[in-house]
Amino acid sequence: MAHLQGAAVKQITEIVNRYKGEGTPLMMILSDIQKEYGYIPLEVQELVSLLTGIPVSEIYGVVTFYSFFSLTPKGKYVVGVCLGTACYVKGSQLVLDKFEELLGIKPGETTPDGLFTLDALRCVGACAIAPAVSINGKVHPMVQVSHVEKIISDIRRKEEEVSGYGQN
């Protein structure tokens, strides 16, 4: 816990206190922390344990079991490629392979610039529009290998415009 700044400790304490009356508050606490910080490192799990009395091992088990929780920071754009049966049959593994190639990362990793995190998803429930790719929760339908380079370049271009780069 020594790594957490005072403001973070205060905010996490406030999140935990929101659920004091709940019978099983852990999922709600972790969800709020994930939304606030983007990930749940061990130091935060230790603080939650201290504040709730829930063993760190139980908290760690929940954080590592559910794919929507993360132990490490995610990129600004989280790209999830569905590998469920319908998407897989329609070529989603090839789409994932192309993202890996162009971004230079494997599923679960983040690009060095912090812009992209790549995830392999089991099913996003969008079988009718397979293969599906989720970017920051927005599902894109019928993504083909030939679309991947444009998806990445569009995001990079958007980031350059926002940051003021590329302007004359």
N, C-alpha and C positions, 0 to 999 in steps of 0.2 A: 504494500500500500504506500510505501514511501515515495513512489513515483507520481502519485496523483496530486494535482494541485488543489489548493483549498476550495476554489470555486467548483471543481469537479466533485469533490467530496460532498460539498453542500448540496449540489444539484442531485446527485445520486441519493443522498439521504432524503431529500424532498420527494423523489420518485418512490422510494421505498415507503415513506410515510403515507403516501396516497392510498396504499393498499393495506394499511394496518388492520382494518376490520375484515379483510377477506380471508376465507378459509384456506385457500391455496393460491397465494399471490405471485408465486415465482414467475410463471409465464408472462403475466402482465407487467411485472417489474422489468424482466429481461427485455420484453418487447419495447417498452418505453425507453430503456437505456440504449437499445440497438437503434431506435429511431433517432435519438438525440445525438449519439456519437458515431454511429455507423458500424460499431463493433463492440465486443465485450471481452477485453483482455483479462488476464488472470488477476491483476491488481483490483479490478472492478469486481470480479467474482468474489474475491476475499472480503471486500468491503460489504457487499450484499450479504455474504455469509455472517459477518460480524453484526450487521444491523438486523438480520432476520432470524438468526440462529439455525439456518439451513446449512448443512455441511457443504464445504467447497466441492467435495466430490460429487454431490448431488447436482449442484449448480453447473459444474463442468460437464456432467453427463447430459444435462438438458441442452446446454449451449452447443455441444458437439453432436448431439443426436439430430437436432432440427436444422435443416439446411438454411433457414432464413436468419439464423444467428451466425455470427462470424467472430473468430478469435483475432483476426487481423483487419486492418483498415481495407475498405473496398475502394475501387476507383470511382471517379465521378459518374462514369457510365458502366453499369453492371449489365453485361451481355450474357443472357442465359439461352442456351440452345437446347431445345427439348429433344430428348432421346427416347421418349415414349414410343410404343410400338408403331403407331400411325406415322409419327414424324420420322422415325428411323427408317421405316419401309420406303418413305418418300425422299430419303437422302439427307437427313439431318446430320448424320455422322460426317458426311462430306462437307457440309456447311461448317460444322464445328472444326474440322481439320483446316479449312480455309481461314477461319478466324485465328486459329492457333498459328498458322504459317505467317499471316500478315501482321499479327500483333506480337509475335515472338514469345508467347506465353502459353501455358497449359491451363486447363480448367482448375479453378481455385487460386490462380495467380493474378497479380495486378501488374500492369505495365509500369516500367520505371518512372514514367512521367506522372503516374497516378491517375491517368485519364480513363483507362479501361480495366475492368475485372472480367474475366471469362469464367462462366459457370456451365457445367453440363447438368441439365435438369431432367428429372425422371418423367414428368408429365405436367403440362401446364393446362390440361383440360381443353385444348383447342384442336382436337383431332380433325375436325372438318376443314381446317385451314392449314393442315400440315404441309410442309414442315414449318413449325412456329419458332420464332426467336423473340425473346423478351428483352427489351432494353429499358432499364429502370422501371420495370413493372408493366410497360406498355407492350402488348403482344403484336408482333408484326407477322402477317400471314404469308404463307407460301414462299418463304425465303429460299432462294436457290444459290448455289455456289457463285454464280455470276453476279449476284447482288451484293456479296460481302464487301468487296473492295469499295463500292459506292457508299455503303452504309458507314464504313469507317471514315472515308474521306469526307462525307457530309458532316459527320460529327466533328472531325478535326477542323474543317472549314468554319463551322459554327463557333467553335472555341476560339479560333483566331479572330473572328469578327467581334466576339464578346470582349476579348482581351485587348483589342485594338491593333493586333498584328496584322500585317498584310494590307494596311491602309496606307495610301500615299499622302 
